[in-house]
């Protein structure tokens, strides 16, 4: 298991991160606890969650349940809390958490206290903003993205407000480090500017969607990551399961995420299945498990800190773990690059 720096924090995290967003919906608590045990035994030291989880679908009555499930594991394994980096996220404006309130200096202490209580821990290693109040081009909003309604001065004032609140939480010992999610290069640069001017928590990571099918990160954000030591924590590196091949033929397997969310968050498009087939063909011809290929490819990216994978079942977890033994050859990488040019951004 390769270990990578977590920004400039001095911490290192495993190349794979255990995602937990299905804990409490598709994945029962006992299965979730078994997954944590197995992931730690395999060398993973990074677990990611969020106050609004579980998803697929998000429901008001289950908000916070994933953190509770992890918290029950923490309570039963208190001596192991220092064995892993625990990350969670503060929902942005419009979520089902906390009535949809935005991220503010007033919401931060209450939200952290709620997460700490559910997680049954005294501290959070990496505290992330799930998406910015001003909006994001993630979640397929890039096709019609229009930032013209933003005001730079308001955004900077907001950043001052929330970073000051985070500094107070660092001083209290409730959080150790800070990250962003579903952010842009400009937004991240503003956080970096304020934090360096004021000596407040510096952005360590950005958690954005990234996979063979979703490569918005490859240009401006890639440059920012490399030059500012703000690495990517990639979510959906298997493209919400598309890259496993299980949805080919436009099918909906029983018990799958698509059974609960038919359009897969806007990922079901006329072009997606041809794009997936191009990558499956590469994997077949080179005798590589497509899950292993997708996750091993993430490791080759110059800005990658960790790839978050979610497993509904233990066999899926075991399959993902096998990717750490796979090294992609130059020919495979060339074919992946050609497939990307032939099938850019299929959703």
C-alpha positions in Angstrom: 0.0 0.0 0.0 1.6 3.2 -1.2 1.5 6.1 1.3 1.3 9.7 0.2 1.6 13.1 1.9 -1.6 14.7 3.1 -0.7 18.2 1.8 1.7 20.0 4.1 0.3 18.5 7.3 3.1 16.1 7.9 0.7 13.2 7.8 0.7 10.4 5.2 -2.3 8.5 4.0 -2.8 5.3 2.0 -3.3 5.5 -1.7 -6.8 4.0 -1.2 -9.3 5.6 1.2 -12.3 3.6 2.5 -15.5 5.5 1.5 -18.5 4.9 3.7 -21.4 6.7 2.0 -23.4 3.4 1.7 -23.1 2.6 5.4 -26.7 2.7 6.7 -28.4 2.3 3.3 -27.0 -0.4 1.1 -24.4 -1.5 3.7 -25.7 -2.7 7.1 -23.8 -1.7 10.3 -22.2 -5.1 10.9 -20.9 -5.2 7.3 -19.6 -1.6 7.6 -17.7 -2.5 10.8 -16.3 -5.6 9.1 -15.1 -3.4 6.2 -13.3 -1.0 8.5 -11.5 -4.0 10.1 -10.5 -5.4 6.8 -9.4 -2.1 5.3 -7.2 -1.4 8.3 -5.7 -4.9 8.2 -4.9 -4.3 4.5 -2.9 -1.2 5.2 -5.5 1.5 4.6 -5.2 4.2 7.2 -7.7 6.7 5.7 -11.5 6.6 6.2 -13.9 9.3 4.7 -17.4 10.1 5.7 -19.8 13.1 5.9 -22.5 14.5 8.1 -25.1 14.0 5.4 -24.3 10.3 4.6 -25.6 7.8 3.7 -26.5 8.5 0.1 -28.2 6.6 -2.8 -30.6 8.1 -2.0 -30.1 10.9 0.6 -33.1 11.0 3.0 -33.8 13.3 5.8 -34.4 10.4 8.2 -31.0 8.8 7.6 -28.8 12.0 7.7 -25.9 11.3 10.1 -26.4 7.6 10.2 -23.1 6.8 8.6 -21.2 8.8 11.2 -23.1 7.0 13.9 -22.1 3.6 12.5 -18.5 4.6 12.4 -18.9 6.0 15.9 -20.1 2.7 17.2 -17.0 1.1 15.7 -14.8 3.7 17.4 -16.5 3.1 20.7 -15.9 -0.6 20.5 -12.3 -0.1 19.3 -11.2 3.0 21.3 -7.5 1.9 21.4 -7.4 2.0 17.6 -8.5 5.6 17.0 -4.9 6.7 16.4 -4.4 4.0 13.8 -6.2 5.9 11.0 -6.9 9.3 9.6 -10.6 10.1 9.9 -12.2 12.6 7.5 -15.7 14.0 7.5 -17.5 16.9 5.8 -19.6 19.9 6.6 -22.5 20.1 4.1 -22.9 23.3 2.1 -26.0 25.3 1.6 -29.1 23.4 0.5 -28.4 20.0 2.0 -30.8 17.9 4.1 -28.5 18.3 7.0 -29.3 21.0 9.6 -32.2 22.4 7.6 -30.0 23.3 4.6 -28.2 26.1 6.3 -25.0 27.4 4.7 -21.4 27.1 6.0 -20.7 30.0 8.3 -18.7 30.7 11.4 -21.8 30.1 13.4 -22.6 26.7 11.8 -19.1 25.3 12.1 -18.9 24.7 15.9 -22.4 23.2 16.0 -21.7 20.9 13.0 -18.3 19.8 14.4 -19.9 19.0 17.8 -22.6 17.0 16.0 -20.0 15.0 14.0 -17.9 14.4 17.1 -20.8 13.1 19.1 -21.9 10.8 16.3 -18.4 9.6 15.5 -17.7 9.1 19.3 -14.3 10.7 19.0 -12.6 13.7 20.5 -11.1 15.0 17.2 -11.5 14.9 13.4 -8.2 14.6 11.5 -9.4 16.2 8.2 -12.5 18.5 8.3 -13.8 19.3 4.8 -16.4 21.7 3.4 -18.6 19.4 1.2 -19.3 22.1 -1.4 -19.1 25.9 -1.4 -22.0 28.1 -0.5 -21.6 30.0 -3.8 -22.2 26.8 -5.8 -20.1 24.4 -7.7 -19.6 23.2 -11.3 -19.4 19.6 -10.0 -22.3 17.1 -10.1 -22.8 17.6 -13.9 -23.3 21.4 -13.4 -20.3 22.1 -15.6 -22.4 21.9 -18.8 -24.2 25.2 -17.9 -21.9 26.7 -15.3 -22.2 30.5 -14.9 -20.2 32.2 -12.1 -21.3 35.7 -13.1 -23.6 36.0 -10.1 -20.7 35.7 -7.7 -19.1 38.6 -6.0 -15.4 38.2 -5.3 -15.5 40.5 -2.2 -18.3 38.4 -0.7 -16.5 35.2 -1.3 -13.3 36.5 0.3 -15.3 37.8 3.3 -16.9 34.4 3.7 -13.5 32.7 3.6 -12.2 35.0 6.3 -15.2 34.2 8.4 -15.0 30.5 8.1 -11.2 30.2 8.4 -11.3 32.2 11.6 -13.9 29.7 13.0 -11.8 26.8 11.9 -8.7 28.3 13.6 -10.7 28.4 16.8 -11.6 24.7 16.4 -7.9 23.8 15.8 -7.1 25.7 19.1 -9.8 23.7 20.9 -8.4 20.5 19.5 -11.6 19.4 17.8 -10.1 19.3 14.3 -6.5 18.8 13.1 -6.5 19.8 9.5 -8.8 21.3 6.8 -9.8 20.4 3.3 -12.2 21.4 0.5 -14.5 19.4 -1.7 -16.2 20.1 -5.0 -14.1 23.2 -5.3 -12.6 25.1 -8.2 -9.0 26.3 -8.7 -10.0 29.9 -8.1 -11.9 29.1 -4.9 -9.1 27.0 -3.6 -6.6 29.8 -4.4 -8.6 32.2 -2.3 -8.6 29.9 0.7 -4.8 29.5 0.3 -4.3 33.3 0.1 -6.3 34.1 3.2 -4.8 31.2 5.2 -1.3 32.2 4.4 -2.0 35.9 5.1 -3.6 35.2 8.5 -1.8 32.0 9.6 -5.1 30.1 9.7 -5.7 26.5 8.7 -4.3 25.8 5.2 -6.1 23.7 2.6 -4.5 20.3 2.7 -6.6 18.5 0.1 -9.4 18.8 -2.4 -12.0 16.0 -2.6 -13.5 16.2 -6.1 -14.9 13.6 -8.5 -12.2 12.0 -10.7 -12.1 8.9 -12.8 -11.4 7.7 -16.3 -14.8 9.1 -17.2 -14.6 12.3 -15.3 -11.4 14.3 -15.7 -12.3 17.9 -14.9 -9.3 18.0 -12.5 -6.7 17.5 -15.2 -5.9 21.2 -16.1 -6.1 24.2 -13.7 -6.7 22.1 -10.6 -3.8 19.8 -11.5 -1.5 22.7 -11.7 -2.7 24.2 -8.4 -2.3 20.8 -6.7 1.3 20.3 -7.9 2.5 23.8 -7.1 0.6 24.3 -3.8 0.9 20.8 -2.3 -2.9 20.5 -2.2 -3.5 16.9 -3.4 -6.6 15.4 -4.8 -8.7 12.9 -2.8 -10.7 11.4 -5.7 -14.2 10.4 -5.1 -16.0 8.0 -7.5 -12.8 6.7 -9.1 -14.8 3.7 -10.4 -17.3 6.2 -11.9 -20.1 5.2 -9.5 -19.6 1.6 -10.6 -19.7 2.1 -14.4 -16.1 1.2 -14.8 -16.7 -2.3 -13.3 -18.9 -3.0 -16.3 -21.9 -4.0 -14.3 -24.2 -1.5 -16.0 -23.1 -2.3 -19.6 -26.1 -3.0 -21.8 -27.9 -0.3 -19.9 -28.9 -2.8 -17.3 -29.8 -2.2 -13.6 -28.4 -5.1 -11.4 -30.5 -6.0 -8.4 -29.2 -4.3 -5.3 -27.1 -1.9 -7.2 -26.9 1.9 -6.7 -28.7 2.4 -10.0 -31.7 0.5 -8.6 -32.0 3.3 -6.0 -30.9 6.3 -8.2 -31.9 5.6 -11.8 -29.9 8.3 -13.6 -26.9 7.8 -11.4 -26.6 11.5 -10.6 -26.7 12.4 -14.3 -24.1 9.8 -15.3 -26.4 7.8 -17.6 -26.1 9.4 -21.0 -26.1 8.2 -24.6 -22.3 8.2 -24.7 -21.4 6.7 -21.4 -21.7 3.0 -22.3 -19.4 3.3 -25.4 -16.8 5.1 -23.2 -17.0 2.4 -20.6 -16.6 -0.3 -23.3 -13.4 1.4 -24.6 -11.8 1.0 -21.1 -13.2 -2.5 -20.5 -11.7 -3.5 -23.9 -8.2 -2.2 -22.8 -8.5 -4.2 -19.5 -9.6 -7.3 -21.4 -6.8 -7.2 -23.9 -4.2 -6.7 -21.3 -5.6 -9.3 -18.8 -6.3 -6.7 -16.1 -9.3 -6.6 -13.8 -11.1 -3.3 -14.8 -11.5 -2.3 -11.2 -7.8 -2.7 -10.7 -7.0 -0.8 -13.8 -9.2 2.2 -12.8 -7.7 2.4 -9.3 -4.1 1.7 -10.4 -4.5 4.5 -13.0 -5.4 7.0 -10.3 -2.0 6.2 -8.6 -0.2 7.4 -11.8 -1.7 10.9 -11.6 0.8 13.5 -10.4 -1.7 15.2 -8.1 -3.2 12.2 -6.4 -3.3 11.9 -2.7 -5.8 9.1 -2.3 -8.7 7.5 -4.2 -11.9 6.9 -2.2 -13.6 3.7 -3.1 -16.9 2.5 -1.7 -17.8 -1.2 -1.3 -21.4 -2.3 -0.7 -20.2 -5.8 0.1 -17.0 -7.4 1.4 -16.2 -9.1 -2.0 -16.2 -5.7 -3.6 -13.8 -4.5 -0.9 -11.5 -7.4 -1.5 -11.6 -6.7 -5.3 -10.6 -3.1 -4.8 -7.8 -4.0 -2.4 -6.2 -6.1 -5.2 -5.5 -2.9 -7.2 -2.4 -2.0 -5.1 -0.6 -4.9 -6.6 -1.2 -3.7 -10.1 1.3 -1.5 -12.0 0.1 -0.3 -15.4 2.6 -0.5 -18.3 3.3 2.2 -20.8 1.2 0.5 -23.5 -1.8 0.4 -21.2 -1.3 4.1 -20.3 -1.1 5.1 -24.0 -4.3 3.2 -24.8 -6.0 4.8 -21.9 -5.0 8.3 -23.1 -6.3 7.4 -26.6 -9.6 6.2 -25.2 -9.9 9.5 -23.3 -9.4 11.5 -26.4 -12.0 9.4 -28.3 -14.5 9.6 -25.4 -14.0 12.8 -23.5 -16.4 13.6 -20.6 -19.2 11.2 -21.5 -21.4 12.7 -18.8 
